[in-house]
Amino acid sequence: MKAGLAVGPASLPVFRLHGSILPRPGNPSSVISMLSRPRMSCARWAIVVRLFWPLGLVGLPSPDPAFAQGRYQPQGAAERLFEEGLSSWREGDGLRAKGDEAAALAAYEAAASAFESAIAADPDYVDAYLKLGLMAYTLGQERASERAIVLLERAAARLPAELALQFWLGNNLMRVGRGVAALAPLQRAATETDAFPEANLVLGTFHYKADAFDHALPFLERYALSRPKDVGARGTLGNAYFKLERYQQAIIEFEAVRKDSPDNIQVLINLGICHHQLGDYARAVVLLEEALVKEPDRESVVFNLAQSYFKWGKYEPAIKHLRTVVALKPQGFNGHYFLGSALLEAGRSTEALAPLTEAQRLKPTVAIAAYKMGLIHLRSGALDQAERALEQASSNAPKDPWIKHAQGTVARRRNKLDVALALHLAAVEAAPDKARLHAGLAVTLHLMGKTSEAETAASRALTLVPSGSVADSEALSYVVEVAALVLTASAKVLLENDQLQEGTTRLERVVELKGGTPDALSNLALALMAQGKVDAALALSARALLAAPQASAVQRAHARVLLAKGAFADARPLAERALSNPETASVTGVQTSAMVGLAAGAQLLGGDGQAAVKTLEQSRKTVGDERRLARLRATAHLAVAATAMRTPEGEGAAESLKAALRDDSALEPLLRSRLNYLSLIAALRRGDAASANVHLSRVGDAKALALALGASPTAGHLEVLTAITHLLSRREDKAVTALSELRGARKIGSPEARILRRAYERLADRAFQAGAYVDALKALRGASALGRDPVVDHNLLVLEQRGVKKIRAGAQFRSLTGSVNEAWFNLGVVLEAQGRQGEAYAAFIRYDELGGPYTARARELIETKTRIFGFNR
C-alpha cells in the first residue's frame, strides 16, 4: 500500500476581520448647530450626535446654562458674557451654513473669548466651562481644544466633584491625541456616575484602536447595556469579541446590527466569518452567499466565501470563487495559493500547479506554496520535481515537520529507506503530537522490515488522531489505512511462522479499525481457517462476500474456506470467477490475460466502453499483448466511438476510431466493416476528405454496408455517403451523378435534396468563377428546382440579367435585400443603369454598412457619386 501524504503547515492567514461597521461621521457644523440650543434635552443631544460621530464622543449631555448646577445664579457680568458666547456660537453656525467659513471662524473665536471672559468673571461658572469644552471639541480644531484643555484642567482641579468637567476634559484630550492623559478623567466620568455612558464608548474605542481588546471590552459592554439600540457601538463590541476569539458573543452583537441594518454587507461578512471560526461552515456559506448577491465583485466577500466552502470540504464551489478572487486581485498571494490548495484537495493536481507556482513567485520566501507543489509532484510520481520543490520549501522553513515528512516520502519512493527513516524521525521529533507524521514513520519502518517498531509507530498515530473537521476525518482515514497495512503485514509474518494466535489477534484489531470491511474480514477468516476454526471462518468469509460479491480477494478467500469445509461444488465456480477477476487486494492474486479479458468484456457488455479501454490499456505491461486482447481492445474502442458519435459533437470519436484501426486486423469481418463505416462517418463529420475516400472504398457495396450496419440500410444511404464524400473532395459533378437517380433527391426538403442542391450550388459557383455562365445558370436552375433559397434566387437573377440591354431586375433585387447583402449592391447597379443616381447611392451605402466581398467596389462608386453629384452620407 502506498503511504498517503500529509496536509502541510497552516501558517497563512485565512480570514480578514474588517473594520468598524459604524456609519461615517456627518457634517460637524450641523452637530454644533444642534448642540448650541441651550434648552435641548440631554437625551436628545446624545442620540443626535451619536449618529454623526460614531467613533468619537461628541454630543454628550451637559447641563443647561444658568440654572443647571443648582448652586447659585452666576454673577450678572458672567451670565451676560455667557449669553454673548452662545449668541456668537449660533452666529458662527449660521455663517458656516451659508458657506462663509472665515466669518464663521471669527464668530466661533468671539464665542470662545466670551466663554473665557465669563469664566474669568466667575471661576465657578461650570456651564461656561462645559460650553467651551463642547464647542472646542465639535469644531475639531486642535488649537481650540488645547485652549479649552487649559481651562478645563483648572476647573477640574478647582471643582473635582463636577464629573461633567472630567468628561469634557477627557474628550478634548482625546481630540488632540493625548489619549493616555484622557484616560483618568474619562474613567472617573464612566465609573462614578451613570450620567455619561458615552465615556465608556470613548474609552472602549481608544483601547480597541490600540489593539488592547481585553481592556476595551468592559467599557464597550457597559456602553452597550446603557445604549442597546446603538448598533454602531455594538458592531465595535462585536469586533472586540471577534479579536478575542469569543465568536458566539460576537455573533449576538453582529445580529443586533443586522436587525437594525439588514442591508449592511459588512455585518454579513463578519457574521459569516464568526460562524466559520466556530466550524459552522454551512451557516457561514449562507451568510456570505447573501453578501455576494449584494456585492458580487467585493474581493473580501468572495475570498471568505471560498474559504468557508474549502473548510467545509466542498472544493468545487471553493475553486469557482477562488478563481474570481484571482481575477479581482491578480497580484494577491492568498488567492493563488488557496486556489491551488482547493484544486489539490479536489484531486485536480495538474491544474493546481499553475496557481501554486504563481503564489510562489509572488512570495518566494513563503514555504507553503513550494511544499504543496512538492506534494503534487510526489503524488504524480515525478520524484525529481518533487524533490526540487521540497528543497525550495525547506530552504525557507528548514525545521518544518511536514516538509521533512514529505521529503522522507520522496526518499522512501526512491527506496532510500535509511534517508527516509532519518527524515521521518526528525518530523516526529519536531511535532510529536501529529498523527500523520507517526503514520508516515510507520510505513517506512514497515518497508524496512522493522515490524515491531512499525506497529509501535502506527499505534501511536492512532492515539493522536483528532476528530471534528474534514481534515481530521482525512487524517483518521490515512492513519487507519496505515495501521491496517502494518498490522496485516505483521500478522502475515506471524502466521507464516505458525504463530497463529498472535497473527489472528492483529487481524481482529484490523477488523475493529476498519469497521469490518470485506478485505479485513477475509484475512481474518483465513487466519481462523489456519487454526482449524472452519465454521467461524466460513461465517466471516460469507459475510465479506455478501458485502463485496465482486471483489476478487474476497471471492478467493471464500473459495478457500469452502474448500477447507469440503464444499467443492460451491467452491469451483467461485474460484473460477475469482481467477478471472482483475482486482488486486490485500490477499495475493495473480492477474492473467483471462482475468483482464473477462473484466473488460463485462465492462464492454455493460455499456462502459471507456472502462474496458482503460482496463485493456493498463494490462499491456502486466499481461502482454495477446491477439484476443487486441481484438477486445479494438472492439472496446469501436464501442466508445459509436457512443461518442451519437452526440452532436462526437467528441473523442476520432481518437477511439484511430485506436481501433491500429488493431483492426484482429477484428472479425463484421466488426471490421462496422469500423470502416463509422470511420467514414467520422471523417465526413470532421471534413477529412482523404480519410473519407479511404474508408468509403473499404465499406464497399450495399451488401457490405448492410453487414456493417447489421441490417439492410435505408435506400440510397450508400449513395448519400458517396455524394457527401465527393462534395468534400470537390467532385461536385460526381456528387450530382450519385444522387440524381435517387427518388428522395427530388423530394423538396429531404436530406438527399439538400445535399444535391448543395452540389448544384457548388457547381454553379465554380462555373461562375471560370466564366462559364451558361453552365452556372444551368446548375443554379437545378438547385432552384429543389426548393427556393434567397441566395440561389439572387445568384440566378444575376446570371439571368447578364447580356440583357435594359435591366429590369430592380424589384426582384429589392425583394431579396432582407436575406442577401449583395442584393443591395446589385440593386444599386440596376438603379444606376436606370438613371436613379440618388437611390443607387443609397443602395451602395447600405451595402457598405453591411459589408461583403464587393465593399471596396461599392466605396469607389460612393466616392464617385459624391464627387459628381454632391451626395453626402
Buried (B, 14 or more C-beta within 10 A) or exposed (E): EEBBBBBBBEEBEBBEBBEBBBBEBEEBBBBBBBBBEBEBEBEBBBEBBBBBBBBBBBBBBBBBBBEBBEEEEBBEEBBBBBBBBBBBBBBBBBBBEEEBEEBBBBBBEBBBBBBBBBBBBBBBBBBBBBBBBBBBBBBBBEEBBBBBBEBBBBBBEEBEEBBBBBBBBBBBBBBBEBBEBBBBBBBBBBBEBEBBBBBBBBBBBBBBEEEEBEBBBBBBBBBBEBBEEBBBBBBBBBBBBBBBEBBEBBBBBBBBBBEBBEEBBBBBBBBBBBBBBBBBBEBBBBBBBBBBEEBEEBBBBBBBBBBBBBBBBBBEBBBBBBBBBBEBBEEBBBBBBBBBBBBBBBEBBEBBBEBBBBBBEBBEEBBBBBBBBBBBBBBEEBBEBBBBBBBBBBEBBEEBBBBBBBBBBBBBBEEBBEBBBBBBBBBBEBBEEBBBBBBBBBBBBBBBEBBEBBBBBBBBBBEBBEEEBBBEBBBBEBBBBBBBBBBBBBBBBBBEEEEBEBBBBBBBBBBEBBEBBBBBBBBBBBBBBBBEBBEBBBBBBBBBBEBBEEBBBBBBBBBBBBBBBEBEEBBEEBBBBBBBBBBEBBBEBEBBBBBBBBBBBBBBEEEBBBBBBBBBBBBEEBBEEBEEBBBBBBBBBBBBBBBBBEEEEBEBBBBBBBBBBEBBEBBEEEBBBBBBBBBBBBBBBEEBBEBBBBBBEBBBEBEBBBBBBEEEBEEBBBBBBBBBBBBBBEBBEBBBBBBBEBEBBBEEEBEBBBBBBBBBBBBBBBBBEEEBBEBBBBBBBBBBBBBEBBBBBBBBBBBBBEEEEEBEBBEBBBBBBEEBBBBBBBBBBBBBBBEBBEBBBBBBBBBBEBEBEBBEBBBEBBEEBEEEEEBEE
